[in-house]
Amino acid sequence: MHAVPYLTLPAAGATPTGGPTSLAMSLAAHPERWLPLLGYRGDTRGYRLLDAGCDHEVWVVSWLPGQGTDLHDHGPASGAFAVAAGTLTERVVTSPHSAPVNVIRQLAAGRVRAFGPYYGHQVSNPGTVPAVSLHVYAQPLPRDTVACGC
C-alpha cells in the first residue's frame, strides 16, 4: 500500500469549525440535513451546496451507478469527504518528485477521506445502488465568476 500523507493533511489554519473530517462525518450521519437537497440526475452526478462561508464550503453529491468524476484536484483547497450511503471508489494519482503513485480504495458508507491542497483523485460509483457523499472544503473552491462576499 502506498501512502501519500502530504496530500491527505489539510493546510494549517484553513479549517472550518470542527475540521473538515469531523464535519464531513457528522453531516453524513445526519441525513435530515442533506436528504431534501438530493437530486439524482441521469446525465451526471447531482451536487448541491449545503453550506458556505468565507473559510469553507460543504457540498452534498449524489451518484447513480456508473457515474464518476474525471481525474481532478481542488487547487489550494484542502478538506475531506464522507460517504453517507452506498459505496464509492476513489483512485488517487500523484507523482510529486518520485515514481507515480496510483492507489484505488473502496469507500463504503461511514468512510471518510481527508485531503490536502492539489490532491489528485478520481471518484466513481461502480456499484449497483445510488450513493451519497458529503464534501467539505476548508476554503471555498476556486471559481472565475463567484467571489466570497467577506
N, C-alpha and C positions, 0 to 999 in steps of 0.2 A: 504494500500500500504506500502511495506517495503522499506526503504531507505538503501543503502549501500554506504554512502558518502565517507568513507575512501578508497573505491575501485574505485571511479569514479573521483578522483583527480590525475592529472599527478604528478609524482615525481618532487620536486622542482629542478630547474636548468636543467632539462632534456627535453627541448622542442626545436623543430626546429623553425625557424623564423615564427612568427605569431601564434605559438602554434598549437598543433595537431587538436583541434576542429576547429579553424579558417581555417587551411589549408585544412582539410577534406571537410568542407563546400564549400570553394572556388573552390576546384578541382571538386567536384560533380556538381557544377554549370557551368563548362566549359568542356563539352563533347569532344570538339576538342582536348583536351589534352590526353584523355584516350580511346576514341572510336576506334582508329586504333589498340589498344592493346587487345581489347576484343577477347576472344577465348572460346566460349561456347563448352563444352565437354559433351558427353553423360554419361561418367563413373564417373565423379567427377566435382566439381566446377572448373572453369578456373581461373587462377591467374597469373598476370604478374607484375614484378617490374617496377614501373613508375619512381621512383627517389630514390636515396640513397646517404647518406653522413655518416660521422663518428658519427653524432648525430641523425640520423633519417633514416627511410625507408618509402616509400609510395608504396602501392600495389593497383592495380585495380582487383576486384574479380567479376566474372560473375557467376550467379546462375540460372540454369534451374529449372523449377518447381520440387519440391521433393528433391532437393539437399540441403545438410547442413553439418555442422561440428559435430564432437563428442564434448563432454564437454571438454574444454581446458582452459589454461591460456597462457599468453605470457611471463612467467617468470618475470624478473625485468623490462621489458619494459612497459611504460605507453603510452597512446595515445588516439586515437579516430577513429571512423569510421562513414561515412556518407552514406546514401542510395541515390544513384543518379537516379535509375529507379526501378520500381516495388515496392514490399513490402517484407520485411524480418521480421522474428520473432526472437527475442533474449530471451533466457532463462538464467537468472543469478542465480547461485547457490553458496552459501557461508555459512560457519558455523565457523567463526573465534574463538570466545570464548563464544558463546551462541547457542541458538536454530538455526537450519538451516534456511536459507532464500532461497526461491525459487520464483522468480519473472519472469513473462513472459510478454513481450511487443511486440506489433505490430509496426513496423517501416516503414512508407511509405516514398516515395521519398521526400527528403528535411529534413528528420530527421537525427540527429546525436547523437552518444553516446560517451562520454568520459570515459576512464577507467584508473585506476592506476595499479601498479605492482600486479601481481598474481590475477588479476580479473578473476574469473572463469565463463565462459559462453559457450553457445551453440547457433549457428546461423543457420537458415534454411530458405528456400523459400517454404512455404506451399501453395503458390498461384498457379495460372494457367498461369501466364506470366513470362518470364525471369526477373531477377533483376540484378542490378549492384551496387556495393558498393566500396568506396574508404577508405583504411585503412592506417592511419598514425601512426607510432610508433616513440616515442620520443628518441629511441635509436635503433640501429639495433637489429633484433631478434636474439636470441642465435642460433648458428649453430656449429656443430662439424667440418665442413670442410671449412667454409668460415670465413675469418677474415677481419676486416676493415683495409684498407691499409694506415691509417693515423698515 
